[in-house]
Amino acid sequence: MKALQIVRFGMPHEVVELVDLPDPGAPGPSEVLAAVEYAPINISEILKIMGRYPVLPSSLPATAGNEGVARILAVGRGVKGLKPGDRVLVPFTHGAWSERLLLPATDLFALPTNADPRQLSMLTINPPTAALMLSEYADLRPGDFVIQNAGNSGVGRCVIAIAKSRGLRTVSVVRRAELVRELLDYGGDVVLLEGPDLAGRVAAATNKASIKLAIDGVAGESGASLAGAVAPGGTMVVYSYISRQPVTAGGVDIVFRNVAVRGFWLYAPHTRESPKIADAVKLGARLIAEGELTAPIAATYPLTQPAAALAHALKGGKVLLEIARPGA
């Protein structure tokens, strides 16, 4: 079978190769054999291929792909609640950039049949990241506002959709003017451009709401502006630093306004075993099926074109690998 492997660390389109691997064979007890349909190329995977992610493969060559959606081909003895034809998510431990995989059935569940498999392929990381940041750092009640930057990112869109499902309201900060209308149409309550006096503009747009939680995916000056927009005693949670700048909050905000800065990583030991992750993934699947949660897809490439796919992903936008045609 075909799969993509990292053969050495470096520029992704130069160091990821299409290889032939042994077929995984029939599923054993409590396993399923699944054909991967779609798998996204995530920024975390790009950084891993480049050798710049904090957690790297212990040896090379290594399979790649930290999420994807697959259709079950066969189930092993003792598997209950799953059958051939069901769609399931590929666990982050199993290298989704492969044609077929043997997966442990223990934590798998059948996905909605009416949901777009391309959107389902992006379900494992961003929705639970958004859901847990919304629930674990502040006591939020229906009607409360949450503020975030990178509002048009995968996590940002999940924050908007999941917050809406919980009766929360969002302030999303973006860098491009054309995204304002797009995110308002998507369901964002307030969408503002990055720039001077963000705190004042947020106060005006929310009728001086007391905002307890900020979600920072950018760091640098953008994150510092968020910290200045939350209420005294509020919390800013940092889940990414795409600016590659240090995480920043003003001294006045930390010392005199008692704003706390926390970090979030979905796969941290204290997080990855939480049952709330599965609950969030199931919520995300339902919202995708209902059309309430979508992420723009820049392009889709076959598994046989890894260099083109990875080169595109490096330029920006969400790129998917189509590994097996849905239903094939």
N, C-alpha and C positions, 0 to 999 in steps of 0.2 A: 504494500500500500504506500501511497505518497504522504509525505509529511514535510514540514519545514523545521530545520535545525539551525541553531546558532553554532557556527563552527569556530568562531573566535570573536572577541569583543572589538567593536569598531563601528563604522557607518553601517546602519542596518541593511541598506540595499546592496552592500558589498560583502556582508558576512553571514547572511542568512541564505541557506541553500535548500533546494528541493531534493529530497533523498527518498530512496526506497527502503522501507522498513518491513520486517516480518509482519504478516497479518496477525492481529491479536487472537484469532481463533474464537472458539465458542465460549460463552460466558460460564463461569463456575457458579457455585452456590452463592446467592446474595449478590450476584453481579448482573449487569446488562451489557450487551454489545450494542453500540450506537454509532450511527453515521453522522458526523458533524456537518451541519448545513451552512451556517454562517459563523464567523468569528471576527470581532473587531480588532483593529490595530490600535492599542491604547498607548498613551504617552508613557505610562509606567513600563510597558513592555519595550518601547523604543529605548528608554533610559537603561533598562536592563541589558538590552543588546549592545548598547554603547559602553557598558561597564560602569555606568554612573548612578545606578539605583542602589539604595542602601543594602538590599538583599539580592545576591547574585547566585547563579547556579554554582553548585559545589565543584562541577567539572564540566568540560566541554568535549565533544558536542553535546548540546542539550536541546530538547524540544521546547517549543515556544507557544505562546498564546495563553493568556490568563483568564479568558472567558469565551463562551460561545454557546450556541444552541445546537442540539443534536436530536435525531429521531431514532428511537429504539428499533433495532433489527431483531433482537432475540433476548429473552430473559432466562436467567439461570434458576435452578431449583431453589425453592423457598422465597422467591421474590413475590411480594404481594402488592397490589395497588398500581402496578405498572404492567403494560403489555406492548407487544410490537406495534409500532405506529405512533405511540405517544412521543411528544416532544419533551425533552428535559434539558436542564442547564448543565454545562460541563463544569465540574469543580475546578477551582483555580489551580489545583495541584496536578492537573492531568494533561496539560499541553494541547490546547484546542486546535492548533494549526496542524491537524492530522485528519486523514480521511475517516478512520474508524478508531474507536476507543473502547476498552473494557472499563466500565465505571462501577464503583460500589453503589449498590441500590439503596443503601441505608438512608441517606439524606435526600434522595431524588424524589421529585413529585411531578406529576403530569401538568404541563402548562396548558393554558386555554387554547382550544382548537381554533378559535376565531381571531387570534392575535397574529400580527405580522411577525414572522420569524426573524426578520432583520432587526426589528426593535427588541425582540426577546433576547437576541444574542448579546445585547448590551445591558442585561438585567442584573448581573451578579455583583457589580461593583458600585455603580453610581447610585441606584435607588437606596440600598442599605446605608451607604455613606450619608446621603441626605437625610434619611429617616432617623438614623441614630444621632446625628448632629442636632436635629430638631427636638429630640426627646431627652438627651442625656446631660445637657449643660445648663438648662434654664427651665424654670417652672412656667411653661407657656399655657395660656388659656385661649379658647376661641375668641377671635377678634384681635388678639395681640399681633403686632408687627414684628417681623424678622427682617434684618437687612443683610444683603450679600453683594459681593462683587462677582465678576465673571458670570453674570446672570444668564448669558447665552451658552455657557458650557454645558456638558452633559450633566454634571452635578447641579449646576444652576437651574436647569430645566426641571430636574427631579425635585429640587427644593420647592420650586413654584407649585408643581403638581401635588406633591405630598402635603405641603403646607395647606393648600386649598382643600384637600380631602379631610384635613383635621380642623378646618374652620379658622386657620391662621391666615394672616395677610403678609404680603411680601413687598419689600423695597429692593429692587434689583438695580445694581449699578453696572453700566456697560460703557464701552469705549467708542462705539460707533453709533452715529445718530440714527442710521437706518434700523438698528436693533430695537429702538424704543417702541415703535409701532408693532413690530413683530412680537415682542414679549408681552405687550399689553393684549394683543389678540390671543396670545397663547394662554393668558390667564393671570399674568402678573398684575398686582394692584397698583404699584407705583414703579416706574422705570425712569432712572435718571442717568445723565451722562457724567462720567468722571470729570472732576474739575474743582475749582476753588470753592470754598465754603460749602462743602457737602453737608455738614451738620446743619447749617442754616436752611439749606434747600430741603433736606429731609424733614426737618421740623415743620416747614411750611406745607409740605405735601401730605404730612400725616396728622396735621392739627396738633403738633407738639406731642405726639405719642411717646410714651416711655418704652423704649426699645431695649429689651433685656438681652438679646442675642444677635451677634454679628457673625457671619460665615465668610471667611477669607480664603480664597483660592489663588490669590495673586501675590501677596506680601508686598514689601516695599511701601512706597507712598500710598498706594491704593489701600493696603491694609490699615495703615495709620489713619487714613480718612474714615474708615469704618469704625475704628476704635473711638474716634471723636464723635461719632453719631449715636453711639449707644448711651443708655442712661447710666448715671452713677451706680456702681455696683454691678454693672452688666458684664457680659462675657463675650470675648471674640475667640472663635474656634478657627484654627488654621488647619486646612486639610491638604493644601498644595501651595507651591510658591513658584508659579510659572514665570514670574518676572526674574527669577534667579537672584533676587535681592533679599537681604535679611528681613526676617519678620520684624515689623516695627509697630510700636505704639508710642504716642507722645508721653513725655514725662508727666505732664499735667493730668493726662487721662489715667495713667497708672497710679501716681502718687496721690493726687488730690481728688480724683473721681473714682478711684478704686476699681478700675476696669481690669478684669482678669484676662490673660491670654493663655489659651489651652491649645494643645495639638490633638489632631485626630488622624489615626491610621486604621483602616478597616481590619487589617490583618495583625494588629498588635495582639499579644497573647491574652490580654484582659478583655479583648473585644471579639476575637474571631470565634469563640465558643458560645457567644451569647445567642440564646434562642430568638432574640429580637431581629437578628439578621435574616433568618428564614421568614419571619413574619413580614419584614420589610420587602423581601424579594417577592413574596406572594402578593403583597399590596401593589408593588410595581407591576406585576404581571396583570393584575386586574385592571389597573389604570391604563396599561397599554391596550388591553382588549377593549376597553371602553373609549379609546381614543383620547384620553386625558393626558397621557404621557408619551411624548415622541421626542426623538432627537434627530436633527438634520443629518443626512448621510451624504457626504461629498462624492463618494465613488465606491464601486464594488469591483473587485478584481478576482479572477480565478486563482486557485491555489498555485497553479502552474506559472504565475507571473509575480513572484515575490519581490523582485527588484523594483518593478514598476509600482507595485502597491506600496512598498515601504518608502520609495522616493516621494510618492504623492503624500503619504502620511506625514513625512518630515516637513512638507510645505504648509500643513495645517488642514483642518477639517477631518471629520470622522470617516475613515476608510474601512471597509469590510472586506474580508476574504470570503468568497463563495466557494465552499469546499465540496458540497454535494447539492444538487438542485433539490429544493423542497419536494418531498414526496417521491424522489427518485429511488 
